[in-house]
Amino acid sequence: MSIKLLLVEDEIDLQQNIKDILEIYDFDVTTADNGAIALDLLKKHDFDLVISDIMMPEMDGFELLTEVRNSKNLINLPFIFLTAKVEKDDLRKGMESGAEDYLTKPVHAKDLVNAVNTAIEKQKKREAWLNQKITDVLQEERNVKYHELRTPLFGLMSILELLTGSLESIDQDQLKELLETAYTASKRLNTSLLNLAKYNAVNSYEPNFEMTPSIRNVLECNFSSTSNRFEFIEERDFQTYFDIEALDFIIKELITNATKFAIEDPIYITLKPQSLIIANQQKIISKNQDFKIEAFIQVDRKYHEQQGLGLGLYLCQIYAERNNASLKARISDDLMFIVELNFPDCNN
């Protein structure tokens, strides 16, 4: 298939001459007399490269290049300037805007064809690099999802297979231990699947606002058997308007997260009007910083490769924002992982 070129030149004789040269080398050439006509053609047809004069009526070459680079469909389209002379400022302006090359009139056929072929090859390399990066990111995301779902599933299947084939030879203590392990694996798998379902539906989530129980009460409902691990630095209880199911999910996730990654007790809780802060000592991140909350992001995944899909905090942040609250995380100077949930003032 021939390479399709758009030649933009307002001098008709020169335009035809360049067109003839390019067609001798089997390029498919469409012409435009100025930038405005060229832009209209670019919106209607696909081209592999643009060769454009700079000084033209209605829309000059620089304006055309700006429009091309501002279009998401044309952003990687190779663009070569053709001009009577090259001023240093013009060269800088064109290159900063994304021009591939400058050719000075009158241009030799060999130089013109070489410039076109070089620009096309550079574009192919850019697209190949970009496609590979996109593939790598998507593959990593698939690998994360697959791994985090596969690990507990395989563990559960292995235990059930062992029980099926060797139940008679397993004593009561061993049976209890195996069943507890299977239950833990099934809970982890169920949590991952539920979070994945929540993530897929998060764009359509609409909160059901109502007055919540006290935040202290919601915390206690999620402490379970780990309440002795928590210490209140400040305890000034409050209520707020919030989607209660979403609030319960957020609190449960924050407590689970703190319990999972804390390297020592206690886990500190600060409760004051319109604010809940949970802090635990950690050793994964080695310097103080704001913690960017994203989906499918796991810090030091090799060390903590069995810690879920990396969706919990992300979902908490989304639910908080949809309920007019905010959730942020950071690493303090003493390397505490601190999550702060700020609620709207229900009195306003």
MOHU-V546994 format. One record per helix or strand of 2 or more residues. SS is the DSSP state (hx for helix, st for strand). FROM is the first residue (numbers start at 1). LEN is the number of residues. If there is no record, write none. Layout:
BEGIN
ss->[SS	SS]
from->[FROM	FROM]
len->[LEN	LEN]
END
This chain:
BEGIN
ss->[st	hx	st	hx	st	hx	st	hx	st	hx	hx	st	hx	st	st	hx	st	st	st	hx	st	st]
from->[4	12	28	35	49	61	78	88	101	109	172	209	215	230	241	244	267	275	289	312	326	336]
len->[5	13	5	10	5	9	6	10	4	61	33	3	15	6	3	18	6	7	3	11	6	7]
END
